[in-house]
């Protein structure tokens, strides 16, 4: 996080390099994707349709603006009156393993961000090289899904 804000090393070049290493090689994600979302969030924090952190895939309506807008436009994709019941089944377990992983890969491919793709590839190559011999391919995938599932719960409840 702090490397992404260019606030750890003396030069921005080193901050960018370490940020790409940490996000890409240690997490299997994209530093450019993170910067894009995070800077949008800091530019317009908690502003509906501007902050990607509160754009919840039209599955949840948050705050005071979204429920009014959904009511006026008669948006009925989900039973919003029951979101307090299905939130626990959808957001914590699926945010990182499904939504973020899909969105990160989609963004890197569509933007042709080959540098971030290479950094992320180092994570996946190292991960499978270490865990496939121990657990097999399905076991390694299950282990990754489980830890992303746990990380997703932590992320949802902390943020």
C-alpha positions in Angstrom: 0.0 0.0 0.0 2.7 2.5 1.0 4.9 1.6 -1.9 1.9 2.3 -4.2 1.7 5.7 -2.6 5.4 6.2 -3.4 6.1 6.9 0.3 8.7 4.4 1.4 11.8 4.7 -0.7 13.6 7.9 -1.5 12.9 7.8 -5.2 9.6 7.0 -7.0 11.4 4.6 -9.3 12.3 2.3 -6.3 8.8 2.6 -4.9 7.3 1.6 -8.2 9.7 -1.3 -8.6 9.1 -2.6 -5.0 5.3 -2.1 -5.5 5.4 -4.2 -8.6 7.4 -6.9 -6.9 5.1 -7.0 -3.8 1.8 -6.9 -5.6 2.9 -9.0 -8.6 5.4 -11.5 -7.3 4.1 -11.9 -3.8 0.3 -11.6 -4.4 -0.2 -12.5 -8.1 -1.9 -9.2 -8.9 -1.3 -6.0 -10.9 0.3 -2.9 -9.5 -1.2 -0.8 -12.2 -4.7 -2.2 -11.5 -4.2 -1.4 -7.8 -3.0 2.1 -8.6 -5.9 2.9 -10.9 -8.5 1.8 -8.4 -6.8 3.2 -5.4 -6.2 6.6 -6.8 -9.8 6.8 -7.9 -10.8 5.9 -4.4 -8.6 8.7 -2.9 -9.7 11.2 -5.5 -13.4 10.7 -4.7 -13.7 8.7 -1.5 -17.1 7.1 -1.0 -18.7 9.0 -3.8 -21.3 6.9 -5.6 -20.2 6.0 -9.2 -16.8 7.6 -8.7 -15.2 5.4 -6.0 -14.7 1.8 -7.2 -14.5 0.6 -3.6 -18.2 1.2 -3.1 -19.4 0.1 -6.5 -20.5 -3.3 -5.4 -21.5 -4.9 -8.8 -25.1 -3.7 -8.4 -25.5 -6.5 -5.8 -25.6 -4.2 -2.8 -27.0 -0.7 -2.3 -24.9 1.3 0.2 -25.2 4.6 1.9 -28.0 7.1 1.4 -27.6 7.8 -2.4 -27.7 4.3 -3.9 -31.0 3.2 -2.4 -32.7 6.3 -3.6 -31.2 6.0 -7.1 -32.2 2.3 -7.4 -35.7 3.2 -6.2 -36.1 6.1 -8.7 -34.8 4.0 -11.6 -36.6 0.9 -10.5 -33.5 -1.2 -10.6 -34.5 -4.6 -9.5 -31.6 -6.9 -10.4 -31.3 -8.3 -6.9 -33.8 -8.4 -4.0 -32.1 -5.4 -2.2 -34.6 -5.6 0.6 -32.9 -8.8 1.6 -29.2 -7.7 1.1 -28.7 -7.8 4.8 -29.3 -11.6 4.6 -27.3 -12.5 1.4 -24.4 -10.1 2.1 -22.7 -12.7 4.3 -23.0 -15.4 1.6 -21.7 -13.3 -1.2 -19.3 -10.5 -0.2 -16.8 -12.0 2.2 -16.2 -15.3 0.4 -16.3 -14.1 -3.2 -14.8 -10.6 -3.3 -11.1 -11.6 -3.7 -11.3 -15.1 -5.0 -13.8 -14.3 -7.8 -14.3 -10.6 -8.4 -10.9 -9.2 -7.8 -9.0 -12.1 -9.5 -11.2 -12.0 -12.6 -11.0 -8.2 -12.8 -7.3 -8.1 -12.3 -6.7 -10.6 -15.1 -9.2 -9.0 -17.4 -7.6 -5.6 -16.9 -4.1 -6.8 -17.5 -5.1 -8.6 -20.7 -7.4 -5.9 -22.1 -4.9 -3.1 -21.4 -2.0 -5.3 -22.6 -0.1 -4.7 -19.4 2.5 -7.3 -20.1 4.9 -6.0 -17.4 2.4 -6.6 -14.6 1.4 -9.9 -16.2 5.0 -11.0 -16.1 5.2 -10.0 -12.4 2.0 -11.9 -11.6 3.2 -14.9 -13.6 6.2 -15.2 -11.3 3.8 -15.6 -8.4 1.8 -18.4 -10.1 4.9 -20.2 -11.4 6.5 -20.2 -8.0 3.3 -21.2 -6.3 2.6 -24.2 -8.5 6.3 -25.2 -8.6 6.2 -25.4 -4.8 2.7 -26.9 -4.1 1.8 -29.2 -7.1 4.5 -31.7 -6.0 3.0 -31.8 -2.5 -0.7 -31.7 -3.2 -1.2 -32.3 -6.9 -2.8 -29.7 -9.3 -6.3 -29.9 -7.8 -4.9 -29.8 -4.2 -2.7 -26.8 -5.1 -5.7 -25.0 -6.6 -7.9 -25.8 -3.6 -5.2 -24.5 -1.3 -4.9 -21.2 -3.2 -8.7 -20.9 -3.3 -8.9 -21.5 0.5 -6.3 -18.9 1.3 -7.9 -16.3 -1.0 -11.2 -17.2 0.6 -9.7 -16.5 4.1 -8.0 -13.3 2.8 -11.3 -12.2 1.3 -13.1 -12.5 4.6 -10.3 -10.5 6.4 -10.4 -7.8 3.7 -14.2 -7.4 3.7 -14.4 -7.1 7.5 -11.4 -4.8 7.9 -12.5 -2.4 5.1 
